[in-house]
Amino acid sequence: MYPTELVTTIECNQGAVRAVRFNADGKYCMTCGADKSIKLWNPYRNVHIKTYGGHGYEVLDCDASVDNSQICSGGMDKLVAVFDVASGTMVRRWRAHNGRVNSVRFATSDGSLVVSASTDAMVHLWDNRSRSSNPCQTLNDAKDSVQTVDISDHEIATASLDERIYHYDIRAGILNVDFMGKSVTCVRFSSDRQTLLVATLDSTLRLLDKANGELLNEYKGHINDEYKVECCFGYNDTQVICGSEDGSFKIWDFTQSTVKRSIDTGSKRAIHSISYHPKSPCLLTATERSVQLWKCKEDIT
């Protein structure tokens, strides 16, 4: 069940595509563009549904709420925003970061809390129900740019260029820090919340035991020395997937360290953003100005 078959290519017409994300149920996806916009798509039909504007510069990341009624976003204008999906209206805008916003996530199932991470080394938590323009909590432990934030229930994991992973248990008030030895660009929780997948700028993915930071596995075979390249778990956490700077993406079996599938996308530029479907063996990849949808052979009719 490897998503290795190209189904469609979406020409996004947003300049460079900075990120691609499935929405919560996987029926639609969002793309973040260098033209300051977010676009909503039906990727299976290659249909553009709506455009969301309001950022002053490139949009670098976005996320959909669990009920798919809102989209949060962040970008190079240092703004964190929330859009109403149906109307396209920007309903929240927060400015507290002193650098570009690299990563955003809804932190609660009801969409009441948004988390943002920035080059200013700060992670801000925002109350989406309050009219306050200030963050309700700030995590300032990182010493360099925070590249990625990921959420799992009451836990937050961040990846920083200071070569560390910061794992916060907000409910218990506990912080665990793991030193990676290389700049960290991406971190992802497994769906069972037991492990963390970490991407570093030495062309290596590391699988860590979330509880104690023990190294469980390493995955190599891709190229990632210069840019932020995203990784993720795939197909019920039985696979590990990562983009590569050579225009391909790689798939490993969770328990093995050798590449199981290497897929050439046809691009000469890095596959920098990927998003795995929340339920099905289906993958979105972004490079340059387009997004590609991949499925496994068994699902193509």
Secondary structure, 3 states (H helix, E strand, C coil): CCCCEEEEEEECCCCCEEEEEECCCCCCEEEEECCCCEEEEECCCCEEEEEECCCCCCEEEEEECCCCCEEEEEECCCCEEEEECCCCCEEEEECCCCCCEEEEEECCCCCCEEEEEECCCCEEEEECCCCCCCCCEEECCCCCCEEEEEEECCEEEEEECCCEEEEEECCCCEEEEEECCCCEEEEEECCCCCEEEEEECCCEEEEEECCCCCEEEEECCCCCCCCCCCEEEECCCCEEEEECCCCEEEEEECCCCCEEEEEECCCCCCCCEEEECCCCCEEEEEECCEEEEEECHHHCC
